[in-house]
Amino acid sequence: MNIDDLSWQARHHGGIYPRLARTLVDLGETELLIGAAQERGDWTGTQAAARALCAAGDTDRAAALVAPFREIGWREADWATAEIMIVRGEGEEALATVRPDAAALGDGHACARYAELAATAGRADEAIDVLAPHLGESWLRSRLVQATEGQGRDDRVLHLLTREAERMEHKDSEGCGRCGQACRASRTDRWDVLLLISQVLERAGRAQEAVEVMRTETASGRRHPLNFPEHHAQLLARQGLIEELRALAEAEHRAAFAVYAKALEDTGRAPEAEALLREAIEAHDAPNDRAALMRLLVRQARIDEAVEAGRPTYDYYDCWNLLHWALELLVGDGRPGRALELLDGLTGAWAEGHPDQVLDLRLWLLGEAGRCEQAIAQATALNEKEPGEWDLRLARLLERDGRLEEALALLRTSTQRSALYDLVDMLLEHGRPAEALASVPTIAETRAAHEQREREAAARRPQDDPCAVPDGYASQPPF
């Protein structure tokens, strides 16, 4: 255990990665995680285990688990200890150990973290105080709203946000200091603040005021980002203002249309919602309307109609191609053969431009259809042409065919960077958590392998190549 390795782990998720730690806790394997984390000196595992112990009321053991990291000066351990102390009811003492000094008050990340702890300890005003100077940053405005929820400080939060919106309005009206035009960044920030004001008003029980904020801004005639009319529509739907929602959707606010259709469905007017979506598709053929129609049909268990509704998108080369969803719908409906027919019938731009994805989907569907032997033979042949490239799909096919040990052996020796994740997942799925954890390299091992790959990549790059990527710039996570 040393600071250098721990810092590397924080950047790269080496060792026990966060998803594995959470999964082990969810599976009730906290003791296994504790043992591995202590043996390896692994912070990610230790932090997850300590939080699980706190949730179970064992704060003394959680503190003891974190203590060695604190002793070597790992700052994250101070924050974790403060969390444990707050659970114990020692809020004031906990905050004293991590309270930002004058220099740290300029660090938004430190202030956000402290504010979260302060709010948890029941010190909402202190949380507001450390965040108030940072309201020019959108993510910290959101943290302010999150940290104060249910803390009885909505009036103070609204005062700060309203003052910030007014400042941005003034800045926008003055224009950019360089070109004299309205600053696009300040307009976007102002819209973000208005959304937060509406959110706080609604949670404070002042829904009509929240609606009025959105209504006034929409009526201003300004252009807005898509999320603004969408949030406006969702607010109207939550408040049952269906007619006003209809008017918003009809005023060329396409982002509000799907919200309106869902609101109609939720109020028992599903046929009307379906008709409106089909009319919109006929008029505009917007893929988000097709997606909304598919969701409506799926909720009514009309799977074939949902698949047909998405069909025109299956040739889209990239965005809004709904093919994968359609195949999953058919498989979930117990008809992988029908999904295969759909896939095999594709001849458009997407199928032609993504041959490997088509092959991978076909192998998956063959397995789902119980044709594992055929799929395994095809995947094996593909691997012979491109060694290792089809390991992950082949392993899952072997598993489905009842050949679990062969699948695990393949993943253990695979050169694919993500094979370790698949190996761990497969072991967990088959009730073998100790093996799953043992298969994960330590932080030091993972770091050494990563740095070796970096050196090899640097050696392969021409030294005089002006377009060469600097070492470490485009490096991938260790797995």
C-alpha positions in Angstrom: 0.0 0.0 0.0 1.5 3.3 -1.0 0.2 6.8 -2.1 1.6 6.5 -5.6 -0.2 3.2 -6.4 -3.4 4.5 -4.8 -3.3 7.7 -6.8 -2.8 5.6 -10.0 -5.8 3.4 -9.0 -8.0 6.5 -8.5 -7.2 7.6 -12.1 -7.4 4.2 -13.8 -9.7 1.9 -11.7 -7.0 -0.7 -11.4 -7.3 -3.5 -8.9 -10.8 -4.1 -7.5 -12.8 -1.9 -9.9 -15.9 0.0 -8.6 -18.5 -2.1 -10.3 -17.0 -5.4 -8.9 -16.9 -3.9 -5.4 -20.6 -2.9 -5.6 -21.6 -6.2 -7.0 -19.9 -8.2 -4.3 -21.6 -6.1 -1.6 -25.0 -6.5 -3.4 -24.4 -10.3 -3.4 -23.8 -10.3 0.3 -20.1 -11.0 -0.1 -18.9 -8.1 2.0 -16.6 -10.3 4.1 -14.9 -11.6 1.0 -14.4 -8.1 -0.2 -13.0 -7.0 3.2 -10.4 -9.8 3.2 -9.3 -9.1 -0.4 -9.1 -5.3 0.2 -7.0 -5.7 3.3 -4.7 -8.3 1.7 -4.2 -6.2 -1.4 -4.1 -2.7 0.1 -6.9 -1.8 -2.3 -8.7 1.5 -1.7 -11.7 0.9 -4.0 -12.6 -2.4 -2.3 -11.9 -0.9 1.2 -14.2 2.1 0.6 -17.1 -0.1 -0.7 -16.7 -2.5 2.2 -16.5 0.3 4.8 -19.8 1.8 3.5 -21.4 -1.6 3.6 -20.3 -2.0 7.2 -21.7 1.4 8.1 -25.0 0.6 6.4 -25.1 -2.5 8.7 -24.4 -0.4 11.7 -20.8 -1.6 12.3 -19.1 1.7 12.3 -16.2 0.6 14.5 -15.1 -2.0 12.1 -15.6 0.3 9.2 -13.3 2.9 10.8 -10.7 0.2 11.6 -10.7 -0.9 7.9 -10.1 2.6 6.7 -7.5 3.5 9.4 -4.3 2.1 7.7 -5.0 4.3 4.6 -5.4 7.3 6.8 -2.1 6.6 8.6 -0.2 6.8 5.3 -1.8 10.1 4.4 -4.3 9.0 1.8 -6.7 12.0 1.8 -9.6 9.9 0.5 -9.5 8.0 3.8 -10.1 11.3 5.7 -13.3 11.8 3.8 -14.4 8.2 4.3 -13.7 8.5 8.1 -15.8 11.7 8.2 -18.6 9.7 6.6 -18.3 7.1 9.3 -18.3 9.6 12.1 -21.4 11.3 10.7 -23.2 7.9 10.8 -22.1 7.6 14.4 -23.7 11.0 15.2 -20.4 12.8 15.4 -21.2 15.4 12.8 -19.4 18.4 14.2 -16.2 16.4 14.8 -16.4 14.8 11.4 -16.7 18.1 9.6 -13.9 19.6 11.5 -11.5 17.0 10.1 -12.3 17.8 6.4 -13.5 21.4 6.5 -11.8 23.3 3.6 -9.2 25.9 4.6 -9.1 29.3 2.9 -7.0 28.0 0.0 -9.3 25.0 -0.6 -12.4 27.1 -0.7 -11.4 28.0 -4.2 -11.5 24.3 -5.2 -15.0 23.5 -6.5 -14.5 19.7 -6.1 -13.4 20.0 -2.4 -16.4 22.4 -1.7 -18.9 20.0 -3.4 -17.6 17.1 -1.4 -17.7 19.0 1.9 -21.2 20.4 1.1 -22.5 16.8 0.6 -21.1 15.8 4.0 -22.3 19.0 5.7 -25.9 18.4 4.4 -25.7 14.8 5.6 -24.7 16.0 9.0 -27.7 18.4 9.1 -25.6 21.5 8.5 -27.4 22.6 5.3 -26.5 26.3 5.8 -22.8 25.4 5.9 -23.3 23.4 2.7 -24.9 26.4 1.0 -22.1 28.7 2.3 -19.3 26.7 0.7 -21.1 26.3 -2.6 -22.5 29.9 -3.0 -19.2 31.4 -4.4 -19.2 28.7 -7.1 -22.6 29.2 -8.7 -21.1 30.3 -11.9 -20.3 26.6 -12.6 -23.3 24.6 -13.7 -22.3 21.3 -12.0 -21.9 23.0 -8.7 -25.3 24.7 -9.0 -26.7 21.2 -9.4 -24.8 20.1 -6.4 -26.3 22.9 -4.4 -29.8 21.8 -5.3 -29.1 18.1 -4.6 -27.4 18.7 -1.3 -30.2 20.9 0.1 -33.1 18.6 -0.9 -35.3 18.0 2.1 -33.2 20.3 4.3 -35.8 23.1 4.7 -33.6 25.6 3.0 -35.4 26.0 -0.3 -36.1 29.7 0.2 -32.4 30.5 0.6 -31.5 28.3 -2.4 -34.1 30.1 -4.5 -32.7 33.5 -3.4 -29.2 32.5 -4.6 -30.4 31.0 -7.8 -32.6 33.9 -8.7 -29.8 36.4 -8.0 -27.6 34.2 -10.3 -30.2 34.3 -13.1 -30.5 38.0 -12.8 -26.7 38.4 -13.1 -26.7 36.2 -16.2 -29.6 38.2 -17.7 -27.7 41.4 -17.2 -24.5 39.8 -18.7 -26.5 38.5 -21.7 -28.1 41.9 -22.3 -24.7 43.7 -22.2 -23.3 41.3 -24.9 -19.9 39.8 -25.3 -17.0 42.1 -24.5 -15.2 41.0 -27.6 -17.9 41.1 -30.3 -20.8 42.9 -28.7 -23.2 40.0 -29.4 -25.2 38.1 -26.8 -23.0 35.4 -25.2 -24.2 31.9 -26.0 -22.5 30.5 -23.0 -24.3 32.9 -20.6 -27.6 32.2 -22.2 -27.1 28.4 -21.7 -26.1 29.0 -18.1 -29.2 31.1 -17.5 -31.5 28.4 -18.9 -29.8 25.9 -16.6 -30.5 28.2 -13.6 -34.1 28.6 -14.6 -34.5 24.8 -14.7 -33.0 24.5 -11.3 -35.3 27.3 -9.9 -38.3 25.5 -11.3 -37.1 22.2 -9.7 -36.7 23.8 -6.3 -40.0 25.6 -6.5 -41.8 22.3 -7.4 -40.2 20.3 -4.5 -41.0 23.2 -2.1 -44.7 22.7 -3.0 -44.9 25.8 -5.1 -45.7 24.1 -8.4 -47.7 26.9 -9.9 -44.7 29.2 -9.5 -42.5 26.6 -11.1 -44.8 26.4 -14.1 -44.9 30.2 -14.4 -41.1 30.3 -14.5 -41.0 27.9 -17.4 -44.1 29.4 -19.1 -42.6 32.9 -19.0 -39.3 31.9 -20.5 -41.0 29.8 -23.2 -43.2 32.8 -24.1 -40.1 35.0 -24.4 -39.6 33.8 -28.0 -35.9 33.0 -27.3 -34.4 29.9 -28.8 -33.8 27.2 -26.2 -31.8 24.0 -26.0 -33.9 20.9 -26.5 -33.8 20.0 -22.8 -35.6 23.2 -21.9 -39.0 22.5 -23.6 -38.6 18.9 -22.6 -38.3 19.8 -18.9 -41.2 22.3 -19.3 -43.3 19.5 -20.8 -42.4 17.0 -18.0 -43.4 19.6 -15.4 -46.7 20.2 -17.0 -47.3 16.4 -17.2 -46.5 16.0 -13.5 -49.0 18.7 -12.7 -51.7 17.3 -14.9 -51.9 20.4 -17.1 -52.6 18.3 -20.2 -54.1 21.0 -22.3 -51.2 23.4 -21.7 -48.9 20.5 -22.5 -50.8 19.9 -25.8 -50.3 23.6 -26.7 -46.6 23.4 -26.0 -46.2 20.3 -28.1 -48.2 21.8 -31.0 -46.0 25.0 -31.0 -43.3 23.2 -32.9 -41.6 22.1 -29.7 -40.7 18.6 -30.9 -39.0 17.7 -27.7 -42.3 18.1 -25.9 -44.3 15.9 -28.2 -43.3 12.5 -26.8 -44.0 13.8 -23.3 -47.5 14.8 -24.3 -48.2 11.4 -25.9 -47.0 9.6 -22.8 -49.2 11.9 -20.6 -52.2 11.0 -22.8 -51.4 7.3 -22.3 -51.0 7.7 -18.6 -54.4 9.3 -18.3 -56.1 6.4 -20.1 -56.0 7.9 -23.6 -53.6 5.5 -25.2 -55.4 5.2 -28.6 -55.3 9.0 -28.9 -51.6 9.0 -28.1 -50.8 6.3 -30.6 -52.8 8.2 -33.3 -50.9 11.4 -32.6 -47.5 9.6 -32.8 -48.4 8.0 -36.1 -49.5 11.3 -37.5 -46.3 12.9 -36.4 -44.2 10.2 -38.0 -46.2 10.6 -41.2 -45.5 14.3 -41.2 -41.9 14.5 -40.0 -40.6 10.9 -39.7 -38.5 12.0 -36.6 -36.8 8.9 -35.1 -37.6 10.1 -31.5 -41.3 9.9 -32.4 -40.7 6.3 -33.7 -39.0 5.5 -30.4 -41.9 6.9 -28.5 -44.3 4.8 -30.5 -42.3 1.7 -30.0 -42.3 2.2 -26.2 -46.0 2.7 -26.2 -46.6 -0.5 -28.3 -44.2 -2.5 -26.1 -46.1 -1.4 -23.0 -49.2 -2.9 -24.6 -47.3 -6.1 -25.5 -47.6 -5.4 -29.2 -44.1 -6.5 -30.0 -44.4 -7.1 -33.7 -46.0 -3.7 -34.3 -43.2 -2.1 -32.2 -40.5 -3.8 -34.4 -42.3 -2.7 -37.6 -42.5 0.9 -36.2 -38.8 1.0 -35.9 -38.0 -0.7 -39.2 -37.2 2.5 -41.2 -34.4 3.3 -38.8 -32.6 0.0 -39.2 -30.7 1.3 -42.2 -29.5 4.5 -40.4 -25.8 4.4 -40.4 -25.3 5.6 -36.8 -27.5 7.7 -34.5 -31.1 6.6 -33.8 -30.7 3.2 -35.3 -33.2 1.1 -33.3 -32.2 -2.3 -34.6 -30.5 -3.6 -31.5 -33.6 -2.7 -29.4 -35.8 -4.5 -31.9 -33.7 -7.6 -31.7 -33.7 -7.5 -27.9 -37.5 -7.2 -28.0 -37.9 -10.2 -30.1 -35.5 -12.3 -28.0 -37.2 -11.2 -24.8 -40.5 -12.3 -26.4 -39.1 -15.8 -26.9 -38.6 -15.4 -30.7 -34.9 -15.3 -31.5 -35.6 -17.0 -34.8 -37.7 -14.1 -35.9 -34.9 -11.8 -34.8 -32.5 -13.7 -37.0 -34.8 -13.3 -40.0 -34.9 -9.6 -39.4 -31.1 -9.3 -39.1 -30.5 -11.5 -42.2 -32.9 -9.4 -44.2 -31.0 -6.2 -43.8 -29.1 -4.9 -46.8 -28.9 -1.2 -46.2 -26.2 1.2 -45.3 -25.8 0.1 -41.7 -25.5 -3.6 -42.5 -23.0 -2.9 -45.3 -20.9 -0.5 -43.2 -20.8 -2.7 -40.0 -20.1 -6.2 -41.1 -18.4 -7.3 -37.8 -21.4 -6.0 -35.8 -23.8 -7.9 -38.0 -21.7 -11.1 -37.5 -21.6 -10.6 -33.8 -25.3 -10.1 -33.5 -25.9 -13.1 -35.7 -23.7 -15.3 -33.4 -25.6 -14.0 -30.4 -29.0 -14.8 -32.0 -27.9 -18.3 -33.1 -27.0 -19.0 -29.5 -30.3 -17.6 -28.2 -32.1 -19.8 -30.8 -30.4 -22.9 -29.4 -28.1 -23.3 -32.4 -24.9 -23.1 -30.3 -23.0 -25.8 -32.2 -23.4 -23.8 -35.5 -22.6 -20.5 -33.8 -19.5 -22.0 -32.1 -18.2 -23.4 -35.4 -18.6 -20.0 -37.0 -17.0 -18.1 -34.2 -14.1 -20.5 -34.1 -13.6 -20.0 -37.8 -13.6 -16.3 -37.4 -11.0 -16.5 -34.6 -8.8 -18.5 -36.9 -8.8 -15.6 -39.4 -8.5 -12.9 -36.7 -6.9 -14.5 -33.6 -8.5 -13.4 -30.4 -11.0 -11.0 -32.0 -14.0 -13.2 -31.4 -13.0 -14.6 -28.0 -15.7 -12.8 -26.0 -18.6 -14.0 -28.2 -17.2 -17.5 -28.4 -16.9 -17.7 -24.7 -20.5 -16.8 -24.2 -21.5 -19.3 -26.8 -19.5 -22.0 -25.0 -21.1 -21.1 -21.7 -24.6 -21.3 -23.3 -23.7 -24.7 -24.7 -22.9 -26.0 -21.2 -19.1 -25.8 -21.7 -18.4 -23.4 -18.8 -14.9 -24.5 -18.1 -13.9 -24.1 -21.7 -15.4 -20.6 -21.7 -13.5 -19.6 -18.6 -10.3 -21.0 -19.9 -10.7 -19.0 -23.1 -11.3 -15.8 -21.3 -8.3 -16.4 -18.9 -6.0 -16.6 -21.9 -7.6 -14.1 -24.2 -5.7 -11.1 -25.5 -8.8 -8.9 -25.5 -8.5 -6.0 -23.1 -12.1 -6.4 -21.8 -11.8 -10.2 -21.4 -11.2 -9.8 -17.7 -14.5 -8.1 -17.2 -16.3 -10.9 -19.0 -14.4 -13.5 -16.9 -15.3 -11.9 -13.6 -18.9 -11.5 -14.7 -19.2 -15.1 -15.8 -17.7 -16.4 -12.5 -20.1 -14.2 -10.5 -23.1 -15.3 -12.6 -22.2 -18.9 -11.7 -21.9 -18.3 -8.0 -18.1 -18.3 -7.8 -17.3 -14.9 -6.2 -14.0 -15.9 -4.6 -12.6 -17.0 -8.0 -13.9 -13.9 -9.6 -12.1 -11.7 -7.1 -8.9 -13.8 -7.3 -8.8 -13.4 -11.1 -8.4 -9.6 -10.8 -4.8 -8.4 -10.7 -3.6 -6.3 -7.9 -3.1 -2.5 -8.4 0.7 -3.0 -8.8 0.2 -5.8 -11.3 -2.3 -3.9 -13.3 -0.2 -0.8 -13.3 2.9 -2.6 -14.4 1.0 -4.2 -17.3 -0.4 -0.8 -18.3 3.0 0.9 -18.2 4.5 -1.9 -20.3 1.8 -1.4 -22.9 2.6 2.3 -22.9 6.3 1.6 -23.5 5.6 -0.8 -26.3 3.2 1.7 -27.9 5.8 4.4 -27.7 8.5 2.2 -29.2 6.2 1.5 -32.2 5.6 5.1 -32.9 8.0 6.8 -35.3 10.1 9.2 -33.2 9.9 11.9 -35.8 6.2 11.6 -36.5 4.7 15.1 -35.9 1.2 13.5 -35.5 2.4 11.0 -32.9 0.2 10.9 -29.8 2.1 11.8 -26.6 2.7 9.0 -24.2 -0.3 8.3 -22.0 -2.5 10.8 -23.8 -4.8 8.2 -25.4 -4.1 5.4 -23.0 -6.9 3.1 -22.2 -8.0 1.9 -18.7 -6.1 -1.2 -17.6 -8.9 -3.6 -18.5 
